[in-house]
Structure formats: structure tokens, C-alpha cells
Amino acid sequence: MRAGPGLGFMKDRSSATYCTQAIQVGVSSEINAYLSIPCIAADDNDIDILGFWKKIRTNTQSLLN
């Protein structure tokens, strides 16, 4: 699945810059671990971008509750 235009900074998946930026925001180490996945597999066109962000959103909600 290719990243859609609504995903903003994830548009350029050939670069790990978005991973670095997201980690610098100061999210938890658990979310950092998930953020490392698309960095490692940045050239894999089959990466499940939407499923990935759904997982991040779910974990973020659990951290806030």
C-alpha cells in the first residue's frame, strides 16, 4: 500500500527523516519501536501504512487513558 497524500510527512518513504522527526517529538519508547519499522522497511511497497498508524493511534490512546 502506498502512502496517500493525507499522510503528510510520510509521503517520502525513501527517507527515514519522518521517523527521526517523530521520535524527537518525545513519544514513548513503545511507540518509538513501532516507528522504527517503516524506517527499516522503507523500500517495501507492501508495508501496511494504514495498519501501522492505526496501531500507533491505539497505543497512544491507551497511554493517555
HUKA-V660482 format. One record per residue. PHI is phi in degrees with one decimal (NA if undefined). Layout:
PHI + PHI
This chain:
NA + -84.9 + -66.2 + -83.4 + -62.4 + -73.5 + -86.9 + 57.6 + -68.7 + -90.1 + -59.6 + -91.5 + -84.9 + -85.4 + -119.1 + -92.8 + -57.7 + -64.3 + -66.9 + -61.2 + -60.7 + -65.8 + -67.5 + -68.1 + -64.0 + 98.3 + -71.4 + -64.4 + -64.4 + -64.8 + -70.5 + -57.5 + -61.4 + -66.7 + -65.0 + -73.8 + -62.4 + -68.0 + -66.2 + -66.1 + -105.8 + -61.7 + -94.8 + -89.8 + -67.2 + -93.1 + -62.3 + -86.8 + -61.2 + -66.9 + -63.8 + -60.2 + -71.2 + -63.8 + -65.7 + -60.9 + -63.3 + -63.8 + -67.0 + -63.7 + -61.1 + -67.7 + -72.0 + -78.7 + -84.1
